[in-house]
Amino acid sequence: MKVGIIRCMQTEDYCPGTADFKAIRERKGVFGDVPEEESIEVVGFCNCGGCPGKKAAFRAKKLIDAGADTIAFVSCIHKGTPIGFACLFAKKMLEVVSQNIEDGIKILTYTHDAPAPNR
């Protein structure tokens, strides 16, 4: 799996992505079903471009151009971690990205199960 990660721009000051990378490394959260023999490579880690996420489709395409076969929206978007407030535009952003990428690209709607630890 070659994954491109899109995070919430609003959470960048609160979270460096530690829980997302830990979920990949430990194969937990959404990555728990990835077979052990399959490698997981992060090809890019970027934000949505800020509310209302209008740059997410462009950034997803850039991640795909960099080799991603999977686009992962981090937990902060759909679950609201670590700030406790989910993105109001998450559903629309996912819809727009899905409509603007080629078939065969997998989309993940979260990365880790638990909120990121306090820093």
C-alpha positions in Angstrom: 0.0 0.0 0.0 1.3 3.4 -0.9 -0.7 5.9 1.1 -1.1 9.7 0.7 -2.4 11.3 3.9 -4.7 14.4 4.0 -5.1 16.1 7.4 -7.2 18.9 8.7 -5.4 22.2 8.5 -7.0 23.4 11.7 -5.4 20.7 13.8 -1.8 21.3 12.6 -0.9 23.4 15.7 -2.3 20.7 18.0 -1.1 17.5 16.4 2.1 16.6 14.4 0.5 13.4 13.0 2.1 11.1 15.6 -0.9 8.9 16.1 -1.4 8.6 12.3 2.1 7.4 11.8 1.9 5.1 14.8 -1.2 3.5 13.5 0.6 2.8 10.2 3.7 1.5 12.0 1.8 -0.7 14.4 -1.0 -1.6 11.9 -3.8 -0.4 14.0 -6.9 1.6 13.3 -7.8 1.5 9.7 -4.5 -0.2 8.9 -5.2 -3.2 11.1 -6.5 -5.2 8.2 -3.5 -4.7 6.0 -1.7 -8.0 5.8 1.7 -8.2 7.6 3.4 -9.1 4.3 2.2 -6.0 2.6 4.3 -3.0 3.1 2.8 0.4 3.9 4.6 3.4 2.5 3.7 7.0 3.1 4.2 8.9 -0.1 3.0 12.3 1.3 1.4 14.0 4.2 -0.5 17.3 3.5 -3.5 19.3 4.8 -6.8 19.9 3.1 -6.0 23.5 2.4 -8.2 24.9 5.1 -12.0 25.2 5.4 -14.0 24.2 3.4 -11.4 21.8 2.1 -11.5 23.1 -1.5 -7.9 22.0 -2.1 -8.3 18.4 -1.0 -9.1 17.1 -4.5 -6.1 18.8 -6.0 -3.9 17.6 -3.2 -5.3 14.0 -3.5 -4.3 14.1 -7.2 -0.8 15.3 -6.3 -0.5 12.4 -3.8 -1.6 10.0 -6.5 0.9 11.5 -8.9 3.6 10.8 -6.2 2.6 7.1 -6.3 -0.3 6.8 -3.8 -2.8 4.0 -4.4 -4.7 4.9 -1.2 -5.8 8.3 0.1 -6.3 8.4 3.9 -8.2 11.3 5.5 -6.9 11.4 9.1 -9.0 10.9 12.1 -9.1 14.6 12.9 -11.3 15.2 9.9 -14.1 12.7 10.5 -13.7 12.0 14.3 -12.6 15.4 15.4 -9.4 14.3 17.2 -7.6 15.9 18.9 -9.7 19.1 19.2 -13.0 17.3 19.7 -14.7 18.9 16.7 -15.2 17.0 13.5 -14.9 18.8 10.1 -18.2 20.3 9.0 -17.1 19.8 5.4 -15.9 16.2 5.7 -18.7 14.5 3.8 -18.6 17.0 0.9 -14.7 16.9 0.8 -14.8 13.1 0.6 -17.5 13.2 -2.2 -15.5 15.7 -4.2 -12.2 13.8 -3.9 -14.0 10.5 -4.8 -15.4 12.1 -7.9 -12.1 13.6 -9.0 -9.7 10.7 -8.7 -9.4 7.7 -11.0 -11.0 4.3 -10.3 -8.9 1.9 -8.3 -7.7 4.4 -5.7 -8.8 3.4 -2.3 -10.1 6.1 0.2 -9.8 5.7 3.9 -11.9 7.9 6.1 -9.8 7.7 9.3 -6.4 6.5 10.5 -6.4 5.7 14.2 -9.1 4.7 16.7 -8.1 6.6 19.8 -7.5 10.4 20.2 -4.0 11.6 19.9 -2.3 11.8 23.3 -2.0 15.2 25.0 1.3 16.8 24.1 
